[in-house]
């Protein structure tokens, strides 16, 4: 399933890392009822980050039930080894951490060769300038507003300045490149992250920790949309 990304509208990407793993199909359907644009899937290997989550077979299963594109975030070492497998499993978007690849341009080209959209991820300590020479190879950029590895962490306040720096850098590109943000985004701060430049909002606990995940998705979208520039 192809993903359509926007730099002018707010898109909500609920993270299944915060869902009930025994009922992933049910929980994906719930956020789709709320209008989710993407389904965010965090893949962790226990090496690059101190956690192990899911792999290719679960992504394939999710792709068989999801009606929204799968946004697969690879928090793993040597991601090039697995990109084709995740694309074949149904990933519409694949993002890799700048910190994990020695040849970022080649990795982004590899992702695009599978038909998936290619994204680069910046952890809180990695500067925006790391992307300066690969702008033409990017379909989106993911800014981590927590240190990767676990759901439920608090938003790092400096991430707002980081978003602005990334937005300034991407403005040099010859085409629009949306910014995705992941980590600690809730109703109270979604307006700030949208004002700073984020357009794709990953939300875990803010959605799946709510009594009604579908309503939580709708509320996040409404709060983010209000903050869009007029």
Secondary structure as UniProt FT lines:
FT   STRAND          11..15
FT   HELIX           16..18
FT   HELIX           21..23
FT   HELIX           24..33
FT   TURN            34..35
FT   STRAND          38..45
FT   HELIX           56..65
FT   STRAND          69..75
FT   HELIX           79..81
FT   HELIX           83..89
FT   STRAND          91..97
FT   HELIX           98..100
FT   HELIX           104..113
FT   TURN            114..115
FT   STRAND          117..122
FT   TURN            124..125
FT   HELIX           128..137
FT   STRAND          140..144
FT   TURN            148..149
FT   TURN            157..158
FT   HELIX           159..170
FT   TURN            171..172
FT   STRAND          178..182
FT   TURN            187..189
FT   HELIX           190..196
FT   STRAND          198..203
FT   HELIX           205..208
FT   HELIX           213..226
//
